[in-house]
Each structure stands twice: as structure tokens, then as C-alpha cells.
Amino acid sequence: MELRRIFQEINFTNRYEKICESSVEFEKIMSGNNVSLYKEVFDLLEIKYKYNSNGSFFSITDKKEDIALNLHLVLKGGIIETFLFIKENGVQKKGIDRFDFIPEELNLPFNREKYNLPRYSSKQELISMLSQIFNIYNDLKEKILNY
């Protein structure tokens, strides 16, 4: 599976940069860990998820034959930390982990200092950012599971 090509085809880097560009300043981010709000947003976006209270993250899993995709979202203090895990035949693909590290690992142009973790200050901003992240994930899922 040629992951670099797949990430290029879906325009991953530019799409993730756009999400980060819409981020608010640190001084304006939503504070706290409002799990009920996060669950409400996931339900609104019609996302099937599991909440892991031990690790305080949301997980979305998709599988087809010997390939599994796992999207983990850590939502705390107005910051979205997004992780993608891809397993083929039970083996984790190297270089695929937190969204802002993926371009670097795949040798794609990306300024991680400028575009790292999206930040939100309101429910509406959270909905918008998560919607875009799920669109990226769905495009990856389509390409990878049908590779």
C-alpha cells in the first residue's frame, strides 16, 4: 500500500492546514473537558464512536478484510488532537500516527510549527473542525479499504 500517494491524492496536507488556519488563539480556546458536549457533537455529525474514559479519547474504527483503520480524537481544553492508526495483517504502519506528524513522516511538505493542533472556542467551531477531520478520514478510509 503506497500511503504517501494516497495522502497526496486526497490533498491531506492542504486540508489539514486549512483546519489549523481556522484555529483561535490559545487565549480564546474553550476550557475544560466537556465529554457530554463532545458526545452531542458526534451524535449531531452521525458518527459512530466509542468513548474510552481511561484514555479520555473517542475512537472510530473501520475494517475490511486484513486492513483496519482507527481514528482517535482527544478533545480537551479547546484542542483537537487527532491520531490515525492503520494496521495491515495486524501490523501497525510506520509513520502514521498524529495528524500533524503524518506529512513529515511521509516526506510531504508541511510546516508543523505553524500547523499542529486545531483549537476551538465554541461548539460551532468544534462542529466545523470535526466535520472537516471526518471528511479527511472518510476519504482515507475509502482509498485505503478499497486499495
Salt bridges, closest charged atoms under 4 A:
GLU9 OE2 - ARG5 NH1 2.54
GLU9 OE1 - LYS143 NZ 3.03
GLU40 OE2 - LYS123 NZ 2.23
ASP62 OD1 - LYS141 NZ 3.75
GLU81 OE2 - ARG98 NH1 3.15
GLU88 OE1 - LYS93 NZ 2.82
ASP100 OD1 - ARG98 NE 2.56
ASP100 OD2 - ARG112 NH1 3.63
GLU104 OE1 - ARG112 NE 3.91
ASP139 OD2 - ARG15 NH1 2.73
